[in-house]
Amino acid sequence: MASVLEERESIGRRVRRARLRLGMPQADLAQAIGKTQGWLSKVETGRIELDRASTINELASALHCHPNDLLERPYVTGTPSEKQWPVAAASILRELRRYDLTPVFDGTPRDSVLLWRETARLHRLRDAAANIAILHMLPDLLREARALAEVSTGHEREEAFAIYAVCCKFAHTAGHALGHPELVAMTCERAAWAAALSGDLVMAAVADWMRVWDMWATADWSDSLALSDKALRSIEAQYSAGDPLALRAWGTLQLRAAVSAARAGDAEETESRIALARDAGDRIDALHESVFDRHSLTFSTGNVQIHAISVRLEMGDHATALRMHERADPAHIAALPNSRRSHHQMDLARAWLWDGNREPALAELETAERIAPQLVRNHPIARATLRKIV
């Protein structure tokens, strides 16, 4: 984990430089994010380590820049081959830019059934947080899905656009994990475009779910909640009817809303959204059936449990977060994919550190890295937590 500490300068110095570039007094920036000038002074001089995403996003919004500018992302980590991922990202961007042009594809594209099977591999890579491998796989699959849409009609054409949309979602997740804002923005736009042509109302709600994530970067907490509710209304009928895919999307959107509310400091709204997500999880558990998750949404009872802990941390209540972890069902958490379990371990590391216990904090962070090394090495909060421990 040594590479985590090899940054050229602290985030505080980058905050100070961005503030001075705008000619903004320290007191004005502090007031804009609801902090004291003394607190901001400690941030800029490196005496306070920023280890909350909401605070970083609020600073970036007040400084009119992207959070990655303050975090100096993307990071240069991994093996020489892993560092070549921007080439794959550039290839994906090329495909997305020419979305409404005749696709360049040699031969006859496979049918939608076979292409959906290809996305199953992407699911496994996502669960392992193998984001670089996802990027390398996507250009060809995006191209073939678009080619299938070009030569098909009816339901087959709609399925081709659904596959294109879910490929955009995979690229969106990887772009966030690796710190590529252009890829994040464009995949979000193209997912919405393809979802509208897919005939799949849940896919359209998933595209809105992606936009909610992007709104967090600019600290637009109220807009994030409003967009979550818009997406929830669009699938309410399917959710009420018990459609398994709608249940997953509904629960996932409620968790998105819970995080938005927590970052806005609204504890009552946060708990309400967690409760609604828990209801969706209970309804899925009661179905006792396995359904192919074509929308690639990692939603389960275990996911609700770790989000309930995470939002407590978002609101600064680490003591309750640790107590909730002690009461959580280990079996539900163990059933989660590595990507989600690793995020949970990073949250626990922060909770222990805020509690003044460095050894368990470091142990949780090391566990997170063993579970999903690529994710942790590229995660700004993991880096901040390690620097704080050191």
DRENVOBA-359609 format. One record per residue: z, y negated, x of N, C-alpha, C in turn; residue number from 0; residue in three letters. Coordinates in steps of 0.001 Angstrom, whole numbers, plus 500000, padded with zeros to 6 digits. Example, Ala and Ser with C-alpha at 12.3 -4.5 7.8 and 13.67 -1.06 7.14 Angstrom:
BEGIN
     nzz     nyy     nxx    cazz    cayy    caxx     czz     cyy     cxx   nr  rest
  507800  505690  513190  507800  504500  512300  507800  503300  513200    0   ala
  507080  502250  512850  507140  501060  513670  507870  499970  512900    1   ser
***
This chain:
BEGIN
     nzz     nyy     nxx    cazz    cayy    caxx     czz     cyy     cxx   nr  rest
  500000  501205  500820  500000  500000  500000  500000  498739  500858    0   met
  499819  498916  502160  499874  497778  503065  498788  496753  502771    1   ala
  497618  497218  502303  496516  496298  502038  496871  495270  500975    2   ser
  497863  495595  500149  498277  494688  499094  498827  493393  499681    3   val
  499381  493466  500894  500020  492302  501499  499084  491517  502399    4   leu
  497823  491929  502512  496911  491321  503471  496077  490203  502856    5   glu
  496698  489316  502088  495976  488190  501520  496060  487000  502465    6   glu
  495012  486169  502437  494912  485089  503399  495934  483991  503157    7   arg
  496291  483758  501909  497277  482735  501603  497949  483064  500291    8   glu
  499069  482433  500021  499824  482725  498807  499172  482081  497595    9   ser
  499491  482610  496430  498975  482037  495202  499493  480615  495023   10   ile
  500706  480360  495513  501280  479024  495405  500432  477973  496106   11   gly
  499910  478327  497262  499059  477387  498000  497764  477131  497241   12   arg
  497245  478169  496581  496012  477986  495806  496272  477139  494559   13   arg
  497461  477311  493964  497838  476463  492828  497911  475000  493274   14   val
  498537  474772  494406  498685  473396  494906  497321  472766  495198   15   arg
  496437  473537  495830  495122  473003  496163  494332  472667  494898   16   arg
  494407  473538  493876  493703  473278  492619  494276  472047  491920   17   ala
  495587  471893  491984  496229  470730  491353  495810  469437  492060   18   arg
  495818  469440  493377  495454  468237  494124  493977  467896  493935   19   leu
  493141  468927  493783  491715  468682  493554  491505  467896  492263   20   arg
  492364  468115  491281  492274  467393  490018  493021  466064  490047   21   leu
  493734  465816  491131  494537  464603  491202  495709  464632  490237   22   gly
  496208  465815  489943  497266  465979  488947  498640  465977  489615   23   met
  499544  465114  489182  500901  465132  489735  501604  466449  489438   24   pro
  502496  466841  490301  503233  468092  490126  503985  468112  488802   25   gln
  504567  466972  488442  505348  466904  487196  504462  467141  485973   26   ala
  503224  466640  486025  502322  466805  484879  501922  468263  484684   27   asp
  501648  468951  485800  501278  470371  485684  502459  471179  485167   28   leu
  503644  470885  485681  504834  471600  485228  505041  471397  483724   29   ala
  504877  470165  483266  505060  469879  481847  504025  470596  480988   30   gln
  502788  470701  481502  501706  471332  480745  501984  472793  480439   31   ala
  502754  473455  481297  503037  474883  481076  504500  475125  480688   32   ile
  505218  474039  480387  506594  474178  479919  507590  474567  480990   33   gly
  507341  474148  482227  508253  474445  483335  508779  473139  483941   34   lys
  509754  473255  484814  510278  472073  485494  509498  471808  486776   35   thr
  509570  470577  487250  508900  470241  488502  509507  471042  489659   36   gln
  510812  471261  489598  511466  472037  490656  510938  473457  490727   37   gly
  510719  474050  489563  510157  475409  489520  508779  475431  490149   38   trp
  507919  474462  489768  506562  474431  490301  506570  474187  491806   39   leu
  507486  473362  492265  507584  473118  493700  507892  474411  494451   40   ser
  508764  475238  493878  509106  476517  494507  507918  477480  494482   41   lys
  507121  477419  493413  505912  478246  493358  504952  477840  494468   42   val
  504703  476544  494595  503716  476053  495551  504141  476283  496993   43   glu
  505435  476351  497234  505925  476605  498598  506232  478075  498850   44   thr
  505913  478938  497879  506070  480373  498082  507459  480913  497869   45   gly
  508370  480096  497327  509743  480576  497110  509898  481304  495775   46   arg
  508915  481154  494891  508869  481927  493639  507553  482678  493610   47   ile
  507622  483979  493395  506430  484824  493307  506025  484957  491853   48   glu
  504776  484678  491553  504290  484762  490173  503952  486208  489840   49   leu
  504760  486838  488999  504528  488238  488642  504476  488431  487130   50   asp
  504021  487379  486405  503779  487488  484968  502382  486968  484680   51   arg
  501565  487806  484050  500176  487434  483784  500091  486190  482908   52   ala
  500996  486068  481930  500937  484917  481033  501126  483608  481790   53   ser
  502036  483597  482761  502280  482376  483530  501068  482019  484384   54   thr
  500470  483028  485009  499278  482788  485827  498143  482260  484957   55   ile
  497964  482841  483774  496899  482405  482881  497127  480983  482382   56   asn
  498382  480644  482088  498688  479290  481630  498456  478273  482743   57   glu
  498811  478616  483968  498533  477739  485101  497031  477525  485272   58   leu
  496286  478618  485209  494832  478518  485373  494220  477651  484280   59   ala
  494695  477819  483043  494169  477017  481939  494454  475537  482159   60   ser
  495676  475212  482579  496041  473813  482823  495261  473225  483993   61   ala
  494877  474078  484943  494135  473618  486123  492622  473724  485929   62   leu
  492182  474134  484730  490756  474229  484388  489999  475132  485372   63   his
  490585  476296  485641  489920  477266  486504  490171  478657  485936   64   cys
  489517  479646  486498  489725  481027  486077  490931  481592  486830   65   his
  491733  482448  486181  492869  483046  486890  492476  483709  488215   66   pro
  491271  484293  488272  490844  484924  489529  490751  483930  490675   67   asn
  490501  482649  490374  490453  481643  491431  491824  481468  492069   68   asp
  492867  481576  491258  494226  481469  491792  494657  482756  492484   69   leu
  494144  483878  492000  494539  485179  492551  493671  485607  493729   70   leu
  492590  484887  493975  491628  485214  495028  491035  486609  494823   71   glu
  490688  486871  493583  490025  488125  493256  488521  487906  493216   72   arg
  487709  488960  493430  488114  490353  493667  488674  490564  495067   73   pro
  489590  491507  495167  490182  491847  496456  489242  492748  497247   74   tyr
  489343  492682  498553  488544  493557  499417  489461  494695  499851   75   val
  489394  495795  499122  490266  496942  499396  489466  498230  499349   76   thr
  490091  499303  499812  489486  500626  499720  488643  500989  500920   77   gly
  487942  502117  500807  487083  502621  501874  485805  501781  501928   78   thr
  485040  501897  503031  483770  501154  503110  482854  501415  501924   79   pro
  482799  502660  501450  481933  502950  500299  482455  502293  499030   80   ser
  483787  502248  498862  484369  501619  497686  484097  500120  497662   81   glu
  483980  499524  498843  483753  498083  498909  482331  497695  498512   82   lys
  481486  498680  498258  480107  498402  497859  479941  498269  496350   83   gln
  481048  498283  495606  480941  498244  494152  480227  496989  493618   84   trp
  480282  495827  494295  479534  494672  493754  478040  494936  493602   85   pro
  477487  495878  494401  476066  496217  494258  475819  496859  492892   86   val
  476696  497786  492507  476567  498420  491185  476771  497395  490078   87   ala
  477726  496475  490264  477972  495441  489266  476737  494564  489082   88   ala
  476069  494234  490192  474853  493419  490123  473746  494144  489363   89   ala
  473656  495452  489552  472650  496240  488843  472933  496265  487341   90   ser
  474204  496355  486967  474583  496311  485556  474231  494954  484960   91   ile
  474542  493883  485681  474237  492539  485192  472736  492364  484967   92   leu
  471937  492946  485838  470486  492847  485675  470059  493496  484364   93   arg
  470598  494682  484067  470259  495353  482815  470702  494537  481605   94   glu
  471874  493921  481705  472398  493157  480579  471610  491873  480351   95   leu
  471110  491278  481423  470335  490038  481279  469002  490276  480575   96   arg
  468432  491457  480770  467116  491736  480175  467267  492589  478902   97   arg
  468358  492380  478208  468684  493219  477049  467623  493182  475953   98   tyr
  466920  492028  475792  465943  491932  474715  464502  492067  475204   99   asp
  464334  492556  476429  463008  492822  476970  462726  494324  476907  100   leu
  461477  494689  477038  461118  496111  477052  461807  496792  478228  101   thr
  462605  497827  477983  463328  498470  479081  462403  499132  480089  102   pro
  462797  499081  481347  462040  499744  482410  462633  501139  482577  103   val
  461959  502128  482007  462487  503491  482040  461327  504466  482159  104   phe
  461355  505310  483179  460310  506309  483392  460610  507565  482576  105   asp
  459625  508038  481859  459800  509275  481115  460309  509025  479710  106   gly
  460810  510084  479092  461308  510034  477722  462833  510060  477729  107   thr
  463468  509099  477078  464939  509114  477074  465475  510309  476293  108   pro
  466635  510784  476699  467292  511880  475985  467768  511407  474619  109   arg
  468032  512363  473735  468486  511969  472403  469947  511513  472444  110   asp
  470406  510952  471332  471740  510350  471301  472854  511381  471513  111   ser
  472641  512601  471040  473673  513639  471214  473939  513868  472702  112   val
  472875  513947  473492  473042  514172  474933  473622  512940  475625  113   leu
  473255  511752  475172  473800  510546  475787  475283  510377  475463  114   leu
  475683  510759  474251  477118  510717  473941  477893  511658  474850  115   trp
  477288  512778  475196  477957  513704  476136  478137  513045  477505  116   arg
  477180  512205  477881  477317  511478  479149  478511  510529  479111  117   glu
  478755  509932  477943  479887  509002  477862  481221  509741  478002  118   thr
  481242  511040  477721  482479  511809  477888  482933  511777  479345  119   ala
  481976  511789  480262  482329  511682  481680  482915  510303  481978  120   arg
  482365  509290  481347  482924  507944  481531  484360  507876  481023  121   leu
  484652  508573  479933  486020  508628  479416  486956  509202  480473  122   his
  486539  510289  481113  487397  510926  482123  487610  509992  483314  123   arg
  486561  509304  483730  486695  508363  484844  487611  507201  484466  124   leu
  487485  506730  483227  488365  505643  482783  489822  506092  482768  125   arg
  490068  507292  482265  491437  507793  482210  492052  507913  483596  126   asp
  491209  508179  484598  491682  508282  485983  491683  506930  486686  127   ala
  491293  505873  485976  491182  504520  486548  490204  504497  487722  128   ala
  489162  505334  487645  488132  505381  488692  487049  504359  488350  129   ala
  487404  503094  488439  486528  502030  487942  485259  501863  488770  130   asn
  485334  502128  490055  484141  501998  490898  483111  503068  490528  131   ile
  483583  504288  490302  482673  505364  489887  482026  505030  488539  132   ala
  482780  504384  487650  482223  503974  486360  481062  503008  486562  133   ile
  481250  502023  487434  480196  501035  487672  478938  501691  488238  134   leu
  479107  502655  489107  477940  503324  489697  477169  504143  488666  135   his
  477851  504621  487651  477207  505467  486657  476492  504661  485571  136   met
  476932  503439  485331  476490  502705  484152  475057  502164  484163  137   leu
  474510  501681  485283  473163  501092  485176  472134  502029  484561  138   pro
  472109  503278  485011  471132  504231  484477  471385  504538  483010  139   asp
  472650  504648  482639  472967  504991  481249  472654  503824  480312  140   leu
  472934  502613  480726  472561  501442  479927  471044  501384  479730  141   leu
  470328  501639  480801  468856  501588  480759  468308  502652  479801  142   arg
  468874  503855  479883  468369  504939  479037  468729  504712  477569  143   glu
  469935  504200  477306  470321  503921  475917  469421  502855  475313  144   ala
  469115  501845  476111  468232  500773  475620  466815  501308  475386  145   arg
  466377  502215  476264  465049  502820  476081  465011  503669  474813  146   ala
  466097  504386  474544  466154  505195  473328  466084  504308  472090  147   leu
  466775  503184  472120  466731  502258  470992  465319  501732  470766  148   ala
  464577  501560  471859  463232  501011  471777  462258  501969  471095  149   glu
  462442  503271  471299  461467  504247  470796  461940  504964  469533  150   val
  463158  504612  469045  463728  505333  467903  463727  504466  466643  151   ser
  464017  505116  465540  464171  504427  464254  465385  505004  463536  152   thr
  465813  504310  462493  466867  504843  461639  468183  505078  462351  153   gly
  468823  506197  461981  470149  506508  462511  470121  506689  464033  154   his
  469058  507294  464552  468981  507521  466001  468965  506192  466759  155   glu
  468270  505213  466217  468247  503886  466842  469637  503255  466805  156   arg
  470314  503403  465677  471677  502852  465578  472612  503523  466582  157   glu
  472463  504825  466753  473306  505535  467712  473022  505071  469147  158   glu
  471755  504779  469435  471408  504284  470767  472110  502958  471043  159   ala
  472146  502076  470052  472845  500803  470228  474359  501006  470323  160   phe
  474894  501991  469620  476323  502286  469730  476660  502752  471141  161   ala
  475810  503577  471718  476021  504049  473090  475929  502871  474066  162   ile
  474961  501998  473848  474824  500804  474689  476102  499959  474605  163   tyr
  476631  499787  473382  477840  498976  473202  479036  499584  473911  164   ala
  479201  500903  473806  480366  501511  474444  480224  501519  475966  165   val
  478984  501566  476459  478769  501415  477906  479186  500020  478364  166   cys
  478896  499025  477528  479345  497664  477836  480872  497613  477899  167   cys
  481520  498349  477001  482983  498368  477009  483527  498972  478302  168   lys
  482915  500056  478769  483349  500647  480039  483174  499654  481190  169   phe
  482049  498950  481203  481810  497962  482259  482805  496813  482155  170   ala
  483160  496451  480940  484127  495385  480688  485493  495748  481263  171   his
  485937  496973  480992  487223  497433  481510  487226  497447  483041  172   thr
  486156  497978  483624  486064  498025  485084  485991  496626  485674  173   ala
  485263  495729  485005  485160  494358  485485  486507  493662  485513  174   gly
  487318  493890  484481  488675  493329  484469  489512  493914  485600  175   his
  489442  495223  485762  490274  495887  486765  489933  495449  488184  176   ala
  488662  495197  488443  488221  494865  489795  488117  493362  490042  177   leu
  488175  492565  488975  488160  491123  489150  486770  490530  489232  178   gly
  485904  490850  488257  484525  490351  488248  484308  489588  486942  179   his
  484624  488288  486883  484574  487551  485615  483193  487467  484986  180   pro
  482125  487399  485781  480785  487327  485210  480446  488618  484467  181   glu
  480811  489741  485062  480567  491028  484410  481372  491127  483122  182   leu
  482610  490679  483152  483465  490700  481967  482838  489891  480835  183   val
  482406  488679  481148  481861  487801  480109  480571  488359  479510  184   ala
  479672  488836  480360  478382  489282  479850  478491  490598  479082  185   met
  479339  491512  479536  479491  492775  478805  480089  492533  477433  186   thr
  480958  491552  477327  481559  491223  476037  480484  490731  475061  187   cys
  479601  489862  475543  478525  489343  474690  477563  490456  474270  188   glu
  477177  491289  475213  476199  492336  474898  476802  493421  474014  189   arg
  478080  493683  474164  478730  494672  473296  478682  494202  471839  190   ala
  478946  492909  471625  478894  492370  470264  477482  492462  469698  191   ala
  476484  492159  470533  475084  492239  470103  474712  493666  469707  192   trp
  475032  494627  470576  474669  496013  470309  475465  496589  469143  193   ala
  476743  496218  469036  477575  496725  467944  477016  496303  466596  194   ala
  476492  495078  466510  475925  494590  465251  474691  495382  464838  195   ala
  474007  495990  465795  472806  496773  465514  473104  498267  465371  196   leu
  474351  498640  465593  474701  500065  465598  475015  500616  464215  197   ser
  475277  499729  463258  475670  500210  461937  477078  500765  461903  198   gly
  477845  500536  462960  479199  501077  463098  480178  499908  463013  199   asp
  480858  499756  461861  481778  498640  461678  482943  498690  462659  200   leu
  483384  499883  462997  484490  500004  463951  484042  499537  465335  201   val
  482796  499821  465710  482290  499363  467003  482296  497838  467076  202   met
  481961  497179  465967  482006  495725  465940  483439  495222  466131  203   ala
  484412  495912  465554  485811  495540  465739  486242  495753  467187  204   ala
  485706  496790  467813  486008  497039  469233  485458  495907  470099  205   val
  484278  495382  469746  483728  494249  470490  484648  493034  470378  206   ala
  485244  492825  469200  486219  491743  469046  487476  492029  469866  207   asp
  487885  493277  469913  489029  493693  470750  488800  493304  472207  208   trp
  487560  493450  472682  487221  493043  474039  487365  491527  474195  209   met
  486916  490766  473201  487017  489308  473262  488468  488844  473293  210   arg
  489343  489546  472575  490769  489193  472610  491281  489247  474040  211   val
  490934  490295  474755  491339  490463  476153  490869  489268  476981  212   trp
  489634  488836  476751  489085  487721  477517  489802  486409  477201  213   asp
  490249  486248  475965  490949  485024  475588  492276  484876  476316  214   met
  492853  485991  476734  494107  485910  477484  493926  485139  478798  215   trp
  492738  485221  479387  492500  484555  480671  492677  483046  480565  216   ala
  492419  482499  479378  492549  481055  479192  493785  480706  478370  217   thr
  494688  481668  478239  495978  481457  477560  495813  480981  476124  218   ala
  494755  481449  475458  494523  481084  474058  495216  482097  473153  219   asp
  496541  482024  473119  497314  483047  472419  497050  483009  470911  220   trp
  497008  481817  470299  496801  481734  468851  495401  482212  468471  221   ser
  494394  481854  469264  493038  482337  468984  492957  483855  469149  222   asp
  493699  484388  470100  493728  485836  470302  494252  486541  469049  223   ser
  495305  485990  468473  495860  486566  467245  494874  486428  466089  224   leu
  494244  485272  465985  493288  485057  464888  492109  486016  464981  225   ala
  491614  486236  466200  490488  487151  466372  490910  488589  466096  226   leu
  492125  488959  466504  492634  490302  466192  492656  490520  464683  227   ser
  493130  489523  463955  493209  489655  462500  491821  489714  461865  228   asp
  490875  488960  462402  489497  489029  461905  488954  490452  462054  229   lys
  489177  491040  463226  488697  492405  463467  489422  493405  462573  230   ala
  490727  493209  462374  491493  494114  461522  490990  494070  460081  231   leu
  490688  492877  459589  490172  492776  458213  488839  493503  458054  232   arg
  488042  493512  459117  486713  494127  459021  486772  495645  458874  233   ser
  487895  496263  459258  488001  497729  459166  489143  498162  458253  234   ile
  489653  497219  457467  490820  497532  456628  490525  498642  455627  235   glu
  489320  498623  455056  488988  499654  454064  488968  501040  454705  236   ala
  488355  501148  455887  488310  502449  456576  489713  502896  457006  237   gln
  490525  501934  457417  491898  502266  457816  492687  502798  456618  238   tyr
  492562  502110  455489  493279  502542  454281  492828  503928  453827  239   ser
  491541  504222  454050  491002  505528  453653  491397  506634  454631  240   ala
  491983  506268  455764  492442  507268  456728  491395  507745  457700  241   gly
  490308  506975  457876  489288  507359  458849  489920  507403  460250  242   asp
  489832  508534  460957  490517  508673  462256  490110  507621  463282  243   pro
  488828  507268  463341  488390  506274  464316  488880  504882  463947  244   leu
  488935  504603  462643  489471  503314  462199  490973  503231  462474  245   ala
  491682  504353  462334  493108  504375  462648  493345  504009  464112  246   leu
  492522  504564  464999  492646  504251  466424  492386  502762  466685  247   arg
  491298  502262  466103  490948  500863  466337  492015  499934  465760  248   ala
  492507  500263  464575  493539  499447  463941  494783  499389  464830  249   trp
  495238  500538  465284  496427  500569  466132  496237  499802  467424  250   gly
  495070  499972  468046  494794  499292  469300  494735  497780  469113  251   thr
  494131  497331  468011  494075  495897  467734  495466  495327  467469  252   leu
  496316  496092  466813  497691  495624  466594  498439  495490  467924  253   gln
  498177  496398  468855  498806  496282  470173  498289  495058  470921  254   leu
  496981  494774  470793  496428  493555  471377  497141  492326  470799  255   arg
  497315  492349  469466  497982  491227  468807  499435  491105  469259  256   ala
  500099  492230  469482  501486  492204  469934  501606  491537  471294  257   ala
  500689  491857  472202  500713  491238  473525  500460  489734  473417  258   val
  499499  489356  472574  499205  487937  472375  500434  487197  471854  259   ser
  501107  487787  470871  502294  487153  470301  503425  487072  471318  260   ala
  503578  488124  472120  504631  488118  473137  504392  487026  474166  261   ala
  503139  486869  474571  502835  485833  475560  502993  484435  474971  262   arg
  502857  484330  473649  503099  483049  472985  504593  482812  472746  263   ala
  505414  483819  473033  506858  483689  472857  507337  483913  471437  264   gly
  506529  484558  470598  506878  484798  469199  507407  486225  469059  265   asp
  508725  486366  469170  509340  487694  469157  509186  488394  467811  266   ala
  509324  487649  466717  509237  488255  465381  507838  488817  465133  267   glu
  506814  488032  465481  505443  488498  465299  505159  489698  466197  268   glu
  505698  489664  467403  505500  490768  468342  506028  492073  467766  269   thr
  507259  492043  467268  507869  493254  466719  507128  493733  465476  270   glu
  506634  492791  464673  505879  493166  463476  504605  493918  463860  271   ser
  503911  493425  464879  502661  494077  465305  502934  495449  465914  272   arg
  503996  495579  466672  504350  496891  467232  504640  497877  466109  273   ile
  505331  497409  465073  505648  498287  463938  504373  498743  463229  274   ala
  503407  497829  463067  502143  498196  462425  501360  499197  463283  275   leu
  501391  499002  464596  500735  499965  465491  501422  501317  465428  276   ala
  502742  501298  465313  503493  502558  465227  503108  503323  463953  277   arg
  502923  502601  462871  502485  503250  461620  501131  503934  461811  278   asp
  500219  503244  462500  498901  503841  462751  499038  505091  463607  279   ala
  499912  505048  464612  500136  506221  465456  500694  507390  464664  280   gly
  501625  507102  463761  502201  508163  462925  501134  508784  462023  281   asp
  500237  507950  461502  499184  508478  460631  498208  509360  461419  282   arg
  497928  508974  462662  497051  509812  463499  497723  511147  463793  283   ile
  499025  511102  464135  499755  512345  464429  499762  513277  463221  284   asp
  499806  512692  462018  499871  513508  460804  498548  514189  460481  285   ala
  497461  513726  461088  496152  514319  460799  495991  515709  461405  286   leu
  496600  515921  462572  496519  517212  463257  495071  517664  463462  287   his
  494232  516725  463831  492844  517090  464093  492336  516327  465309  288   glu
  491420  516958  466017  490841  516344  467207  489502  515709  466847  289   ser
  489363  514432  467170  488142  513690  466861  487612  513077  468153  290   val
  486308  513174  468367  485713  512566  469552  485869  511050  469469  291   phe
  486532  510481  470449  486812  509047  470467  485605  508297  471009  292   asp
  484601  508133  470166  483346  507528  470607  483529  506071  471046  293   arg
  484584  505413  470571  484806  504012  470928  485641  503849  472196  294   his
  486087  504958  472753  486856  504938  473998  488105  504059  473887  295   ser
  488932  504363  472905  490181  503625  472706  491361  504543  473011  296   leu
  492122  504202  474012  493273  505017  474393  494445  504645  473499  297   thr
  494491  505222  472313  495573  504902  471388  496291  506163  470972  298   phe
  497634  506103  471018  498461  507245  470650  499891  506740  470461  299   ser
  500756  507635  470012  502174  507292  469875  502755  506880  471221  300   thr
  502350  507578  472267  502832  507220  473603  502389  505831  474021  301   gly
  501172  505468  473656  500663  504145  473998  501458  503059  473279  302   asn
  501871  503333  472041  502708  502372  471319  504047  502218  472024  303   val
  504603  503328  472488  505893  503280  473164  505843  502412  474419  304   gln
  504820  502590  475239  504788  501818  476487  504427  500351  476222  305   ile
  503664  500086  475152  503399  498687  474804  504664  498003  474291  306   his
  505491  498734  473545  506751  498160  473064  507629  497733  474233  307   ala
  507575  498506  475312  508322  498159  476529  507656  496979  477227  308   ile
  506327  497017  477319  505584  495980  478038  505756  494608  477399  309   ser
  505730  494540  476061  505857  493225  475421  507256  492654  475608  310   val
  508244  493504  475747  509591  493011  476065  509580  492305  477424  311   arg
  508863  492888  478372  508741  492243  479679  507974  490931  479562  312   leu
  506920  490914  478743  506152  489687  478546  507061  488555  478071  313   glu
  508089  488911  477287  509016  487906  476774  510214  487703  477700  314   met
  510188  488359  478882  511238  488153  479871  512507  488949  479641  315   gly
  512484  489929  478749  513681  490714  478419  513620  492064  479132  316   asp
  513872  492057  480426  513750  493293  481203  514852  494294  480869  317   his
  516038  493808  480496  517150  494722  480201  516815  495601  478990  318   ala
  516281  494988  477940  515885  495771  476762  514733  496707  477102  319   thr
  513812  496237  477937  512677  497080  478336  513172  498349  479026  320   ala
  514143  498226  479908  514674  499396  480614  515409  500329  479649  321   leu
  516150  499774  478711  516842  500621  477724  515836  501362  476853  322   arg
  514768  500666  476470  513745  501314  475648  513063  502438  476416  323   met
  512867  502254  477711  512271  503316  478524  513165  504552  478554  324   his
  514473  504349  478635  515404  505480  478645  515331  506272  477338  325   glu
  515043  505578  476229  515000  506246  474917  513612  506784  474579  326   arg
  512606  506401  475356  511230  506815  475051  511065  508326  475226  327   ala
  510120  508883  474509  509844  510319  474581  508994  510609  475826  328   asp
  509551  511298  476830  508788  511557  478061  507505  512342  477811  329   pro
  507517  513212  476813  506326  514020  476538  505168  513150  476069  330   ala
  505466  512160  475232  504413  511269  474748  503827  510446  475901  331   his
  504690  509994  476798  504212  509183  477923  503440  510057  478904  332   ile
  503913  511279  479138  503225  512183  480067  501836  512551  479561  333   ala
  501629  512484  478246  500324  512833  477673  499302  511714  477818  334   ala
  499746  510546  478238  498829  509416  478392  497914  509620  479590  335   leu
  496734  509018  479574  495855  509095  480755  496467  508358  481937  336   pro
  496003  508702  483131  496573  508115  484343  496516  506592  484345  337   asn
  495449  506025  483796  495321  504576  483808  496469  503913  483051  338   ser
  496837  504458  481878  497923  503884  481094  499275  504182  481721  339   arg
  499475  505393  482236  500749  505731  482867  500997  504854  484085  340   arg
  499950  504582  484842  500108  503740  486024  500508  502317  485637  341   ser
  499889  501779  484587  500290  500458  484097  501764  500450  483709  342   his
  502188  501527  483057  503584  501626  482626  504515  501637  483841  343   his
  504167  502383  484867  505011  502417  486073  505082  501034  486720  344   gln
  503968  500287  486699  503996  498928  487245  504938  498040  486441  345   met
  504935  498212  485114  505863  497449  484283  507316  497794  484613  346   asp
  507587  499078  484795  508953  499489  485126  509370  498933  486490  347   leu
  508435  498871  487430  508745  498299  488742  509199  496852  488596  348   ala
  508475  496082  487777  508882  494694  487545  510254  494624  486880  349   arg
  510475  495488  485887  511744  495468  485167  512914  495742  486113  350   ala
  512772  496744  486973  513833  497054  487924  514028  495910  488920  351   trp
  512943  495295  489327  513053  494200  490285  513760  493003  489657  352   leu
  513402  492676  488421  514076  491571  487735  515552  491895  487498  353   trp
  515865  493200  487458  517252  493630  487286  518016  493627  488605  354   asp
  517322  493308  489704  517967  493242  491017  518029  494559  491751  355   gly
  517232  495551  491328  517247  496880  491947  515922  497135  492650  356   asn
  515897  496873  493931  514636  496977  494670  514193  498419  494892  357   arg
  515131  499321  495177  514735  500697  495494  514022  501378  494322  358   glu
  514590  501347  493098  513830  501950  491991  512539  501199  491697  359   pro
  512513  499886  491956  511275  499121  491745  510181  499622  492674  360   ala
  510530  499813  493941  509552  500301  494906  509127  501726  494565  361   leu
  510081  502548  494125  509755  503932  493759  508767  503970  492586  362   ala
  508967  503108  491591  508051  503068  490449  506661  502605  490891  363   glu
  506620  501638  491802  505332  501132  492271  504596  502201  493081  364   leu
  505327  502948  493888  504709  504036  494655  504191  505133  493719  365   glu
  504951  505409  492659  504498  506389  491665  503215  505914  490997  366   thr
  503176  504622  490658  501970  504061  490039  500764  504226  490950  367   ala
  500962  504018  492246  499840  504139  493182  499385  505584  493326  368   glu
  500328  506527  493297  499944  507940  493377  499132  508342  492142  369   arg
  499510  507814  490993  498832  508180  489749  497420  507604  489699  370   ile
  497277  506319  490049  495976  505638  489954  495851  504635  491105  371   ala
  495552  505124  492310  495558  504240  493488  494603  503058  493394  372   pro
  493415  503282  492873  492427  502198  492804  492905  501083  491877  373   gln
  493529  501465  490787  494028  500485  489831  495109  499614  490455  374   leu
  496081  500229  491120  497213  499492  491672  496776  498563  492794  375   val
  495892  499039  493657  495461  498213  494788  494690  496979  494343  376   arg
  494117  497030  493150  493345  495893  492647  494076  495109  491566  377   asn
  495347  495409  491341  496079  494770  490253  496955  493637  490788  378   his
  496737  492399  490317  497492  491261  490865  498993  491344  490639  379   pro
  499425  491918  489502  500861  492003  489239  501507  493030  490153  380   ile
  500811  494130  490444  501337  495109  491398  501508  494466  492767  381   ala
  500538  493675  493175  500616  492986  494468  501790  491998  494489  382   arg
  501924  491229  493420  503019  490257  493355  504366  490953  493392  383   ala
  504482  492086  492675  505747  492828  492650  506080  493345  494036  384   thr
  505092  493882  494744  505365  494395  496087  505776  493272  497030  385   leu
  505082  492126  496947  505457  491005  497813  506890  490548  497514  386   arg
  507261  490580  496246  508612  490167  495861  509643  491150  496402  387   lys
  509311  492447  496370  510230  493452  496922  510408  493239  498411  388   ile
  509293  493023  499098  509347  492817  500555  510091  491531  500910  389   val
***
